[in-house]
Amino acid sequence: MVISYLGGECFKVSFGDLTLAFNPPSKDSDFKSPKFGSDIVLVTQDHKDFKGIDLVVFGDREPFAITGPGEYEVKGVAVRGFGAESVYSNKPGVVEKHINTIYSVALEGMTLCFLGALGSSSLPQSAKQELDNIDILFVPVGGNGVLDHAESYKLAVQLEPSVIIPMHYTPETLKLFLKEAGAEGMQPIEKFTIKKKDLEGKQGEIVLLQA
């Protein structure tokens, strides 16, 4: 599995011939537009910063879009979505309540948990009961409508993933998060290539990806 970060909350996850896109921003977003094709796209919230489904279409390949809570199985990939609250607006001082979907994705023998624009470290009961044995956790750390650096690290520790990948941050909030995690001075890597066997012995290891 190869994981690449495109800024904001947008990730490209590739394994074999399949490609997943997480939260690609739309053309109206201030975040950088993605430029790759995907087979499956997961959108956590109906917001311009996360719903650029049309931007991860390539040629005749049009992705299967997952945009809310439920259970899905697409091309051998099992996905479960849990509804949670979000107040993300990307407008300072403006509070907008939304449903944010937390996704659990099983592929290549690994479990990925994508928190999206989660606004509270208090998870819904349905998610608490189901989110376990997480291999890779994608967590927002930027505040301003999503979890801040302290909340996100506290939740990450509670969920006990093997690997934690921060997203949705500014340089300052990232610095604070890394300090909270005892990983100050960490340098980003271009992409994260991982197999199940590589996760043995890892507990809450931070992986910082270059946008």
C-alpha positions as CSV (number, residue, x, y, z in Angstrom):
1,M,0.0,0.0,0.0
2,V,1.2,3.5,-0.9
3,I,-0.2,6.6,0.8
4,S,0.3,10.1,-0.6
5,Y,-0.9,13.4,0.9
6,L,-2.2,16.3,-1.2
7,G,-2.9,18.8,1.5
8,G,-6.0,19.6,3.5
9,E,-7.6,16.2,4.1
10,C,-6.9,14.8,0.7
11,F,-5.1,11.4,0.4
12,K,-4.4,9.0,-2.4
13,V,-4.1,5.4,-1.3
14,S,-3.0,2.9,-3.9
15,F,-2.6,-0.9,-3.7
16,G,-2.2,-3.1,-6.7
17,D,-4.4,-1.8,-9.5
18,L,-6.8,0.0,-7.2
19,T,-6.7,3.6,-6.0
20,L,-8.7,5.3,-3.3
21,A,-9.2,9.0,-2.8
22,F,-10.1,10.5,0.6
23,N,-11.8,13.9,0.8
24,P,-10.6,15.5,-2.5
25,P,-11.4,19.3,-2.4
26,S,-13.7,20.7,-5.1
27,K,-12.7,23.5,-7.5
28,D,-14.3,26.0,-5.2
29,S,-12.1,25.1,-2.3
30,D,-9.0,27.1,-1.3
31,F,-7.1,23.7,-1.0
32,K,-5.1,22.5,-4.0
33,S,-7.1,20.5,-6.5
34,P,-6.1,16.8,-6.9
35,K,-4.9,15.5,-10.2
36,F,-5.3,11.7,-10.2
37,G,-7.9,9.0,-11.1
38,S,-9.5,6.8,-8.4
39,D,-11.6,3.7,-8.3
40,I,-13.3,4.6,-5.0
41,V,-13.7,8.1,-3.4
42,L,-14.7,8.6,0.2
43,V,-16.2,11.9,1.2
44,T,-16.7,12.6,4.9
45,Q,-18.8,15.8,4.6
46,D,-20.9,17.8,2.1
47,H,-18.4,20.7,2.0
48,K,-16.4,22.2,-0.8
49,D,-13.2,21.3,0.9
50,F,-14.0,17.6,0.8
51,K,-16.4,16.8,-2.1
52,G,-14.4,17.2,-5.3
53,I,-15.6,13.8,-6.7
54,D,-15.4,15.0,-10.3
55,L,-11.7,15.9,-9.8
56,V,-10.7,12.3,-9.3
57,V,-12.2,11.0,-12.5
58,F,-9.6,9.9,-15.1
59,G,-10.6,9.1,-18.6
60,D,-13.3,6.4,-18.6
61,R,-12.6,5.5,-15.0
62,E,-15.3,7.0,-12.8
63,P,-15.0,6.3,-9.1
64,F,-17.6,4.7,-6.9
65,A,-18.5,7.5,-4.4
66,I,-19.1,6.8,-0.7
67,T,-20.5,9.9,0.9
68,G,-22.1,8.9,4.2
69,P,-22.7,6.4,7.0
70,G,-23.4,2.8,6.1
71,E,-21.6,-0.4,5.1
72,Y,-20.1,-0.9,1.6
73,E,-18.1,-3.4,-0.3
74,V,-16.5,-2.3,-3.5
75,K,-14.0,-4.2,-5.5
76,G,-13.0,-6.2,-2.5
77,V,-12.6,-3.2,-0.2
78,A,-14.9,-3.2,2.9
79,V,-15.9,0.2,4.2
80,R,-18.0,1.2,7.3
81,G,-19.1,4.7,7.8
82,F,-20.2,6.2,11.2
83,G,-22.0,9.5,11.5
84,A,-20.4,12.1,13.9
85,E,-20.8,15.8,14.5
86,S,-18.8,18.5,12.9
87,V,-18.8,22.3,13.1
88,Y,-16.3,22.8,10.3
89,S,-16.9,25.8,8.1
90,N,-13.4,27.1,7.1
91,K,-14.6,30.6,8.0
92,P,-13.1,31.9,11.2
93,G,-15.8,32.7,13.8
94,V,-18.5,30.9,11.8
95,V,-20.1,27.7,13.2
96,E,-21.9,25.4,10.9
97,K,-23.2,22.0,12.1
98,H,-22.7,19.1,9.7
99,I,-22.7,15.3,9.7
100,N,-19.1,14.1,9.4
101,T,-18.6,10.5,8.5
102,I,-15.8,8.5,10.1
103,Y,-14.6,5.7,7.8
104,S,-13.1,2.4,8.7
105,V,-11.6,0.8,5.6
106,A,-10.3,-2.8,5.4
107,L,-7.8,-3.6,2.7
108,E,-4.7,-5.7,2.3
109,G,-5.2,-7.1,5.7
110,M,-5.0,-3.7,7.3
111,T,-7.6,-1.4,8.8
112,L,-7.5,2.3,8.0
113,C,-9.5,4.8,10.1
114,F,-10.2,8.2,8.5
115,L,-11.7,10.7,11.0
116,G,-12.4,13.5,8.4
117,A,-13.4,16.9,9.8
118,L,-14.2,15.6,13.2
119,G,-15.1,18.4,15.6
120,S,-15.2,16.5,18.9
121,S,-13.0,13.9,20.6
122,S,-16.2,12.3,21.9
123,L,-17.0,9.6,19.4
124,P,-20.5,8.4,18.7
125,Q,-21.3,5.1,20.5
126,S,-21.6,3.2,17.2
127,A,-18.0,4.1,16.3
128,K,-16.7,3.4,19.8
129,Q,-18.0,-0.1,19.6
130,E,-16.6,-0.8,16.2
131,L,-13.3,1.1,15.9
132,D,-10.7,-1.3,17.1
133,N,-7.4,-2.9,15.9
134,I,-6.7,0.3,13.8
135,D,-3.5,0.0,11.8
136,I,-3.4,3.5,10.3
137,L,-5.3,6.5,11.7
138,F,-5.8,9.8,9.8
139,V,-6.5,12.6,12.2
140,P,-7.1,16.3,11.8
141,V,-5.0,18.5,14.1
142,G,-5.7,22.1,12.9
143,G,-8.5,23.3,15.2
144,N,-10.9,26.0,13.7
145,G,-13.8,23.5,13.4
146,V,-11.8,20.3,13.6
147,L,-9.9,18.7,16.5
148,D,-7.0,20.8,17.8
149,H,-3.5,19.4,18.4
150,A,-4.2,18.4,22.0
151,E,-7.7,16.8,21.4
152,S,-6.5,14.9,18.3
153,Y,-3.5,13.4,20.0
154,K,-5.5,12.4,23.1
155,L,-8.1,10.7,20.8
156,A,-5.3,9.0,18.8
157,V,-3.8,7.6,21.9
158,Q,-7.2,6.3,23.0
159,L,-7.8,4.5,19.7
160,E,-4.4,2.8,19.9
161,P,-3.5,2.7,16.2
162,S,-0.1,1.4,15.0
163,V,0.5,4.5,12.9
164,I,-0.9,8.1,13.2
165,I,-1.0,10.4,10.1
166,P,-1.8,14.0,10.9
167,M,-3.8,16.1,8.4
168,H,-5.7,19.4,8.1
169,Y,-3.1,21.6,9.8
170,T,-1.2,24.8,9.6
171,P,2.5,24.9,10.2
172,E,1.8,26.2,13.7
173,T,-0.8,23.6,14.6
174,L,1.4,20.8,13.2
175,K,4.3,22.0,15.3
176,L,2.1,21.9,18.4
177,F,0.8,18.4,17.5
178,L,4.3,17.0,17.0
179,K,5.4,18.5,20.4
180,E,2.3,16.9,22.0
181,A,3.4,13.6,20.5
182,G,7.0,13.9,21.5
183,A,8.0,14.0,17.8
184,E,9.4,17.6,17.5
185,G,11.6,18.3,14.5
186,M,10.2,15.4,12.4
187,Q,10.7,15.8,8.7
188,P,8.0,14.9,6.2
189,I,8.4,12.0,3.7
190,E,7.1,12.1,0.1
191,K,5.0,8.9,0.4
192,F,4.4,6.1,2.9
193,T,4.8,2.6,1.6
194,I,3.6,0.0,4.1
195,K,2.7,-3.7,4.3
196,K,0.9,-5.5,7.2
197,K,4.1,-7.2,8.3
198,D,5.8,-3.7,8.6
199,L,3.3,-2.8,11.4
200,E,4.5,-5.4,13.8
201,G,5.7,-3.7,17.0
202,K,4.5,-0.2,16.1
203,Q,2.3,1.6,18.6
204,G,1.2,5.2,17.9
205,E,4.1,5.9,15.5
206,I,3.7,9.3,13.8
207,V,4.1,9.4,10.0
208,L,4.3,12.9,8.6
209,L,3.6,13.2,4.8
210,Q,4.7,16.0,2.5
211,A,1.8,17.7,0.8
